[in-house]
Amino acid sequence: MLHLMGNMDTYTLVKERLEGLLYEKRMSVHRLSLESSVPSSTIKNILYGKSKNPGIVTLKMLCDGLGVTVTEFFDTEEFRKFDPDL
């Protein structure tokens, strides 16, 4: 799950939060794609590092598919502690 070593960047936090929610909700990439209308290739690109800056519209669609609000997605200890200036 989430690791707290060194300086994490925004991409890593988003990717790990997405992985955590997929695990928590017992949801596959394919199911999330169906639920969110985001292509599985886009989700995989986020998870595997090809897309390091998913747009807010994509994140909103993924949140809707996961059944969480955007606020809930970012409301974690890791995001609260995150300092992009480090």
C-alpha positions in Angstrom: 0.0 0.0 0.0 1.2 3.5 0.8 4.9 3.9 1.5 6.2 6.9 3.4 9.8 6.9 2.4 11.5 10.0 1.0 9.8 12.7 -0.9 6.7 11.5 -2.7 5.4 13.4 -5.6 1.8 14.1 -6.5 1.7 11.4 -9.1 2.9 8.7 -6.6 0.3 9.8 -4.1 -2.5 9.7 -6.7 -1.4 6.3 -8.1 -1.1 4.8 -4.6 -4.5 6.2 -3.5 -6.1 4.7 -6.7 -4.4 1.3 -6.0 -5.6 1.4 -2.4 -9.2 2.2 -3.4 -9.2 -0.5 -6.1 -8.0 -3.0 -3.4 -10.4 -1.7 -0.7 -13.4 -1.9 -3.0 -12.2 -5.3 -4.5 -12.4 -3.7 -8.0 -10.5 -4.6 -11.1 -9.2 -2.1 -13.6 -11.8 -3.5 -16.0 -14.7 -3.0 -13.6 -13.5 0.5 -12.8 -13.4 1.3 -16.5 -17.0 0.2 -16.9 -18.2 2.0 -13.8 -16.3 5.3 -14.6 -16.4 5.4 -18.4 -12.6 5.9 -18.3 -10.8 3.5 -20.8 -8.9 0.7 -19.1 -5.8 1.8 -21.0 -6.0 5.3 -19.3 -6.3 3.7 -15.9 -3.4 1.3 -16.6 -1.3 4.3 -17.9 -1.9 6.0 -14.5 -1.1 2.9 -12.5 2.0 2.0 -14.5 3.5 5.4 -14.8 2.9 6.3 -18.5 0.4 9.0 -17.5 1.9 11.0 -14.6 -0.6 13.9 -14.7 -4.2 12.7 -15.0 -6.6 15.6 -15.5 -9.2 16.6 -12.9 -12.0 15.5 -15.2 -10.4 12.0 -15.4 -9.9 11.9 -11.6 -13.6 13.0 -11.1 -14.8 10.2 -13.4 -12.6 7.6 -11.6 -13.9 8.9 -8.2 -17.5 8.5 -9.4 -16.7 5.0 -10.6 -15.1 4.2 -7.2 -18.1 5.6 -5.3 -16.0 8.3 -3.6 -16.0 12.1 -3.9 -13.0 14.0 -5.1 -12.7 15.4 -1.5 -12.7 11.8 -0.1 -10.1 10.8 -2.6 -7.7 13.5 -1.4 -8.7 13.4 2.3 -5.9 11.1 3.5 -3.0 11.6 5.9 -0.5 11.3 3.1 -2.1 14.2 1.1 -2.5 16.3 4.3 1.3 15.9 5.0 2.3 16.4 1.4 4.5 19.4 0.7 5.2 19.8 -3.0 8.0 22.2 -2.2 10.2 19.4 -0.6 
